[in-house]
Amino acid sequence: MEYTRKLSEKLSVEQVKIELLNTAYGNGHTFLAKLDPRTLFIWYLFFGMAPWFIHNKPVLIGLLVFMVITTITAKISPLIILILCLGLLGQGGYLLIASWFFGGDLSVILPLIILTMKVSIISLASITVFCSIDPEKLSNVLLKIGVPGQVSFSIAYGYRMLPSLLEEYHHVFLSFRLRGKAPMKHGFLYWRTIGYFAKIAVLSFYPLLLSTAKRARTTVEALEVKGSFYAFNHPKVKKIKLAHLSFRSRDYMFLTFSALYVVTLFVVGNI
C-alpha cells in the first residue's frame, strides 16, 4: 500500500506540472544550458539528422553512448525519459509483432534494433537540446536565425503555457467526473471503466480549446497595445534584444570535442 501511494504521488497531475516546469526552467545551471543556443542548434543539426544516413553499427553504438552521456549531463526529468522509453518500446514492439504477423522470423530483430538505436539517438538529442534551452532563449535564438517574431513568440508562449493548460485540463476532467455517473460495474477487464474515462478524456478537450482560444486572443490584444509586433520586426529593437547572444570559448570547445568524437567513431567503425 505504501508503494502504491508513493507511485500515485509521483504520477499525480501536480507532480507532472512540476516536472514540466523543471524541464522548461530548472536546467539553467547545467553545462549545456550555459552554452549559446546557436551552438546547440548547430550541434543538433548533425545529431538530429545524420543517424538516419548511418548504417555502421559501431558508429551508431558510439553515438548512442554519447547521447546518453549528454542526456545525463543535461539532467533531464525522469518523467520525460520514462515517456521516451515507453514510446520506443511501443514502437519497437509494434513493428516486431507486425513483422512476425506477415511471415517474418528472428532475422527481423537486428534491423529493428538498428532502427530503434537511430530513433533513440535522435530523440535523446532533441530532448537534450530543447530541455537545455528555456523559452526565452528559444525565442531569442529563433529570432536570431531569421524566424519571424510572431512565430518565435508563439513557440515560446506555447512552451510557457503547457503546465497551465495541463492543470486546466485536469480541472475540466474532474468537473466531468463530478457531474457524470461512473459505471456501476467494471466489466470484463475493466472495459466499462476504461471506456468511461476515455470518453471523459476526449470531452475535456473541447472546453480547454475554447479557454485556450480566449486566452490567446487576450494575449495578442495585450501585445498589440504594447507595440510588441512592431518590435518583432524592427532591426534596432532586435539588435538590442539579441545583443547578449555570443559565441564563447566553451561553445567552440564543445563543438570541437563533438566533431573529434564523431570522426574517431567513423575511423574506429571503418577499421
C-alpha positions in Angstrom: 0.0 0.0 0.0 2.8 2.4 0.8 4.5 1.7 -2.5 1.2 2.3 -4.3 0.7 5.6 -2.5 4.2 6.8 -3.4 3.7 5.8 -7.0 0.4 7.7 -7.2 2.0 10.8 -5.8 4.7 10.6 -8.4 2.2 10.2 -11.2 -0.2 13.0 -10.0 -1.1 15.9 -12.2 0.6 18.4 -9.8 3.9 16.4 -10.0 3.7 16.2 -13.8 3.2 20.0 -13.8 6.3 20.5 -11.6 8.3 18.2 -13.8 7.3 20.2 -16.9 8.3 23.5 -15.1 11.6 22.0 -14.1 12.2 20.9 -17.7 11.5 24.3 -19.0 13.2 26.5 -16.4 15.1 24.2 -13.9 18.1 23.2 -16.0 19.8 26.7 -16.3 22.7 25.6 -14.1 23.9 22.7 -16.4 26.9 23.0 -18.8 24.7 22.7 -21.9 22.3 25.3 -20.7 25.2 27.8 -20.3 26.1 27.4 -24.0 24.9 29.8 -26.7 21.6 28.5 -28.0 23.0 28.6 -31.6 25.7 26.2 -30.5 23.1 23.7 -29.5 21.2 24.2 -32.8 24.4 23.6 -34.8 25.1 20.5 -32.7 21.5 19.3 -33.2 21.7 19.7 -37.0 24.1 16.8 -37.1 22.9 14.5 -34.3 19.2 15.1 -35.2 19.6 14.1 -38.9 22.8 12.2 -39.6 21.8 8.9 -37.8 19.2 8.3 -40.5 22.1 8.0 -43.1 24.5 6.0 -40.9 24.4 2.2 -41.1 27.6 1.3 -39.3 26.6 -0.4 -36.1 29.7 0.5 -34.0 29.3 4.2 -35.0 25.6 4.1 -34.0 26.5 2.5 -30.7 29.1 5.2 -30.1 26.6 7.9 -30.9 24.0 6.4 -28.6 26.6 6.3 -25.7 27.4 9.9 -26.4 23.7 10.9 -26.4 23.2 9.1 -23.1 26.1 11.0 -21.5 24.8 14.3 -22.8 21.3 13.5 -21.5 22.7 12.7 -18.1 24.7 15.9 -18.2 21.6 17.9 -19.1 19.7 16.4 -16.1 16.6 15.6 -18.0 13.4 14.9 -16.0 12.8 11.2 -15.3 9.2 11.7 -16.5 10.5 12.8 -19.9 12.8 9.8 -20.0 10.0 7.4 -19.0 7.7 8.7 -21.8 10.6 8.3 -24.3 11.3 4.7 -23.2 7.6 3.8 -23.4 7.4 5.3 -26.9 10.4 3.4 -28.1 9.3 0.1 -26.6 5.8 0.6 -28.0 7.1 1.4 -31.5 9.7 -1.5 -31.5 7.1 -4.0 -30.1 4.5 -2.9 -32.7 6.9 -3.3 -35.6 8.2 -6.7 -34.3 4.6 -8.1 -33.9 3.6 -6.7 -37.3 6.7 -8.3 -39.0 6.0 -11.7 -37.4 2.4 -11.5 -38.3 3.3 -11.1 -42.0 5.7 -14.0 -42.1 8.9 -12.7 -40.5 11.3 -14.6 -38.3 14.1 -13.8 -35.8 16.2 -12.2 -38.5 14.0 -9.1 -38.3 15.2 -8.3 -34.8 18.6 -6.9 -35.8 17.1 -4.3 -38.3 14.6 -3.3 -35.6 17.3 -2.9 -33.1 19.3 -0.7 -35.5 16.1 1.4 -36.2 15.4 1.7 -32.5 19.0 2.9 -32.0 18.6 5.6 -34.6 15.4 6.8 -33.2 16.9 6.8 -29.7 19.8 8.9 -30.8 17.7 11.5 -32.5 15.1 11.5 -29.6 17.8 11.9 -27.0 19.5 14.7 -29.0 16.1 16.5 -29.3 15.4 16.2 -25.6 18.9 17.3 -24.6 18.8 20.4 -26.8 15.2 21.6 -26.1 15.4 20.9 -22.4 18.6 22.9 -22.1 17.1 26.0 -23.7 14.4 27.9 -21.7 11.5 29.5 -23.6 13.1 33.0 -23.5 16.4 31.7 -25.1 14.4 29.6 -27.6 12.5 32.7 -28.7 15.7 34.7 -29.0 17.6 32.1 -31.0 14.7 31.7 -33.4 14.7 35.5 -33.9 18.5 35.4 -34.4 18.4 32.8 -37.2 15.7 34.7 -39.1 12.4 33.2 -37.9 9.6 35.8 -37.9 8.9 37.3 -34.5 5.3 36.1 -34.3 6.4 32.5 -34.9 9.2 32.6 -32.4 6.9 34.2 -29.8 4.2 31.7 -30.4 6.5 28.8 -29.8 7.9 30.3 -26.6 4.3 31.2 -25.5 3.1 27.6 -26.0 6.2 26.4 -24.1 5.3 28.6 -21.1 1.5 27.8 -21.2 1.9 24.0 -21.3 1.9 23.5 -17.4 -1.1 25.8 -17.1 -3.0 24.0 -19.8 -2.3 20.7 -18.2 -3.7 22.0 -14.8 -6.7 23.4 -16.5 -7.4 20.2 -18.4 -7.2 18.3 -15.1 -9.8 20.7 -13.6 -12.1 20.1 -16.5 -11.6 16.4 -16.3 -12.5 16.4 -12.6 -15.6 18.5 -13.3 -16.9 16.0 -15.8 -16.3 13.2 -13.2 -18.1 15.2 -10.6 -21.2 15.8 -12.7 -21.1 12.4 -14.5 -22.0 8.9 -13.4 -19.4 6.2 -13.4 -20.4 2.6 -14.4 -21.9 0.5 -11.6 -19.8 -2.5 -12.7 -16.3 -2.5 -14.1 -17.0 -5.2 -16.7 -14.6 -7.8 -18.1 -11.0 -6.5 -17.8 -12.5 -3.1 -16.6 -13.7 -2.3 -20.1 -16.6 -0.2 -18.9 -14.4 1.9 -16.6 -11.8 2.3 -19.3 -14.4 3.4 -21.8 -15.9 5.9 -19.3 -12.6 7.6 -18.6 -11.7 7.6 -22.3 -14.9 9.4 -23.1 -14.3 12.0 -20.4 -10.8 12.5 -21.6 -12.0 13.3 -25.1 -14.8 15.6 -23.9 -12.5 17.5 -21.7 -10.6 18.8 -24.7 -13.4 20.9 -26.0 -13.7 23.4 -23.0 -9.9 23.5 -22.9 -9.7 24.5 -26.6 -12.3 27.3 -26.0 -10.4 28.6 -23.0 -7.1 28.5 -24.8 -8.5 30.4 -27.8 -9.8 33.1 -25.4 -6.6 33.3 -23.6 -4.5 33.6 -26.8 -6.8 36.3 -28.1 -6.4 38.3 -24.9 -2.6 37.9 -25.1 -2.4 39.0 -28.7 -4.5 42.1 -28.0 -2.3 43.0 -25.0 0.8 42.6 -27.2 -0.7 44.8 -29.9 -1.4 47.5 -27.4 2.2 47.5 -26.2 3.6 47.5 -29.7 5.3 44.2 -29.5 4.6 43.2 -33.0 6.3 46.3 -34.3 9.3 45.5 -32.1 9.5 41.9 -33.5 10.3 43.3 -37.0 12.3 46.4 -36.1 16.0 45.8 -36.8 17.3 48.1 -34.0 15.0 46.6 -31.4 16.0 43.1 -32.4 19.7 44.0 -32.2 19.3 45.3 -28.7 17.2 42.3 -27.6 19.7 39.8 -29.1 22.9 41.5 -28.1 23.6 39.0 -25.3 23.9 36.1 -27.7 27.6 35.5 -28.4 29.9 32.5 -29.0 32.4 31.9 -26.3 35.4 29.6 -25.8 33.3 26.8 -24.3 31.0 26.8 -27.3 33.9 26.3 -29.7 35.3 23.6 -27.3 32.0 21.7 -27.2 31.6 21.7 -31.0 35.3 20.8 -31.5 35.0 17.9 -29.0 31.8 16.6 -30.6 33.4 16.8 -34.1 36.5 14.9 -32.9 34.4 12.3 -31.2 32.3 11.7 -34.4 35.5 11.5 -36.6 37.0 9.0 -34.2 33.9 6.9 -34.3 33.9 6.7 -38.0 37.6 5.8 -38.1 37.1 3.0 -35.5 33.9 1.8 -37.2 35.6 1.5 -40.6 38.6 -0.4 -39.0 
